[in-house]
Amino acid sequence: MRGDGFAMAQQGATTSRAARYDRAKDDAGAALAGSADSSGKKGMFKLTPAAAEQVLKAAKQGNAEGMSLRLAAEQKPDGAIEYRMGFEDSIQEDDIRFQSEGVDLVMSPEDVPLLDQAVMDYAEVEAGKMHFIFMNPKDPHYQPPSDA
């Protein structure tokens, strides 16, 4: 009897988790659909032209042309956001897929809340050293770029 009760509780938890996951996926798709300007939404993940150019170069150099760039994020205990990315050709059914600056992007619905307002750029961080950077108002360490 106890085993049956546990199985039902597990099944109920799985169903509830699945329902929450479906809602998160729907919300994530809505957050990333369309442009921020035409929809009135605060924002969506974007690449700058410089980042897109470098991503496409890296794909060509790494024999990853035609693959999507997967983005992921994790919030650390201090609130800072750690970013990960890589080329991937196996897209999951529940992944959120979209384009920015001609680059195919993919992320899991769980990553959307941390990434939906971020901008990825490719910029000179130190003299002569170019890096991908993420500008994300949701990161407590974010400082908007200055015009100087």
Phi, psi and omega in degrees: 000316180297322178298318179295318179299319179295318180297319179293320178296319178296315180297317178298318179295320180295317179297316179298317179297318179297318179296317178298320181296317178297318177297318180297320179295316178298316179296320181295316179299319179294322181293329184261352182282145176069179180264154180297327182291316186278334184267343182082001178286156184297324180176175175208163181297137180220153169255145170280162176303322180295319179293316180300316179301316181290322177299315180295323175296315180297321178298317180295313181295328183264015182054040180243018179300139181088350177272153176277153174268116178272133178246142178215156180215149177221133179270127181277165180304329179277003179095343180298152180251129176260133185250145176224149177206155177185159180280142183213137178252354178254100181267135179276155182301325184269000178296150175267123181242138179198175180236148171216126179053035177081007179254130176283124182241152179214144174208157177281155180303329181295335182274343184302315182301331179272338188250349192296341178247008184278154174234129176259129181235165173237111190219162176279110182272319174234160181308118177078003181241111180266140179214154168285135176230152178245125175254112189222110180297347178277349179274125182297343179266003181293135172232122181302146178297145177270159179279355184286000000 
